[in-house]
């Protein structure tokens, strides 16, 4: 991996991971390079995406096998880190600084993010979030330091991605192009599989009832979601291995007992959380059904070398959202 001028974080070793060999990295570099040059060179173009679907079948077999195992069972931590992806920090442009930053042009890093995402499921986005771009930039934006969004640099409260939405993504992908220069600003994750044993049976029962409501996040232009949110449970599905739906910034309890249970859930998540300091060329896949994620604070310098991630969303079943995706495309209205 080409190193930047700053020391790279140590590899994350306490979660499921797959580090590419030199030969596997070369295969990824060739595929991403070919995809980046595919006309018309636009990530959101249907023909470009069709080529991406074809090329993702040719990723290194060991990587495909690891992603397939992760999809079947994400393990207790619920995340997969892929290391040694061919991100060349020496040739990266300056970190974007504009609000709503996205990657429309098919760069090599954007192509890498798409190829890995498509090995897991279907690439999706939301019309009301960053104009429905399929590859989105997670970067600090001047003047938005205190924002509870991907543009902020204060601690980002732990959350399920788009927890308010009836068709939230099944997985979130985060590809690190640049890490924070001061070695802070890590991605925080915590799994309900690890937090659940810390909760009482009574709290689990309360959390499994529709006694909570969630608002859209600041990044979502929620024109079609202006009505008061309906009550929902925070935990559903198998009581012993539940799915999760919570955003500790945007979710509120509808009664005092529910508020106490939600507070104890947050404490359990904090006690079982981990911080992923992603090096350039590391990509983390987060199971959005069982894992919440957030961000530690960092201090942006706005000098072109700030923390920079590419974000993608994954759906496992596009049929369930067909009525919400015009033309059977990847963007939901």
Residue, then its C-alpha position, 0 to 999 in steps of 0.5 A: x500500500x502506498x503510504x501517505x506522509x502521516x503514519x498509518x493506523x495499526x491494523x484492526x485485528x479484533x474483528x473479521x477481516x481479509x487482508x489482500x496479498x500483493x497478487x490479490x491487490x494487483x487484481x483489484x487494481x486492474x479491475x478497478x482501473x478497467x472499470x474507471x475507464x469504462x464509458x461514460x466514466x460515471x458511477x451513476x450511469x446504468x451501463x457503467x453499473x452493468x459493467x461493474x456487476x460483471x467485473x465484480x464476479x472476477x474479484x479474488x476468490x478468497x475475497x469473494x469467499x470471505x464476503x460470502x461467509x460474512x453475508x451468511x453470518x457477520x459474527x458477534x461484531x457484525x463488521x468485516x474489514x478488507x485491507x490492502x485495497x489499492x488506494x494510492x494516497x500519493x495521487x489522490x486529489x485534495x479532500x473535498x470540503x463542500x457540503x453534500x460531496x459525492x463521487x459522480x466520476x468513476x475514479x479508481x477509489x470509487x470503482x473499488x468501493x462499488x466493486x466490493x459493495x456489489x459482491x455483497x448485494x445491490x448498490x442503493x441510494x436515496x433521492x433525498x440524501x446527497x441527490x441519490x449519489x451511489x458513492x458519497x464522500x464522508x468529509x469534514x465541512x467548514x462551518x459544520x463541525x458540530x453537525x450530527x452528520x457525515x459533515x461534522x467532526x464532533x463525536x457522531x452519536x451511534x446509529x443505524x444508518x437511516x433508522x427512520x426509513x422503512x427501507x434502510x440499507x442492509x449494509x453500509x460500506x466505508x472505504x478509507x482514502x485518507x485517515x485523520x492526520x492526528x490519529x483520531x476520528x475513528x469509526x465506532x461500532x457496536x453490535x447488538x449481539x454483544x450488547x444484548x447479554x448486558x440487558x435485563x429480560x424486562x428491558x428487552x421486552x420494553x425495547x421490543x415494543x413500539x414505544x419509540x419514534x425516529x426522525x430523519x437525520x440532518x443529511x436527509x432532505x425529508x420532504x416526503x417524511x414530514x409527518x410525525x414518525x410512527x412508533x416502532x420497537x428498537x429490537x425485533x425479530x428473533x428475541x435471542x438474535x434481534x434486528x436493531x432500529x435506533x439512532x441515539x440522536x434522532x430516536x426518542x422514547x414515547x414514555x418514561x419506562x421506554x426512555x430508561x430502557x433505551x438509556x440502558x441499551x445505549x450504555x450496553x452499546x458503549x460498554x461493548x463498542x470498538x473504535x476502528x482506525x481505518x488506514x488508507x485502503x481499508x474498507x469496513x462493511x457494517x451489517x446495518x441490521x445488527x450494528x450501530x456505528x458512529x465517529x470519534x471526534x477529530x480536528x479538521x485542518x481543511x488543508x486538503x489532507x483531512x479524513x476522507x471516506x467513500x460511503x456506499x449502501x447495500x440492499x440484499x433484496x431489491x424486489x422489496x423496494x421495486x415500487x420505490x425505485x423508478x425504472x428499476x434503478x438503484x435510487x429510491x424515492 
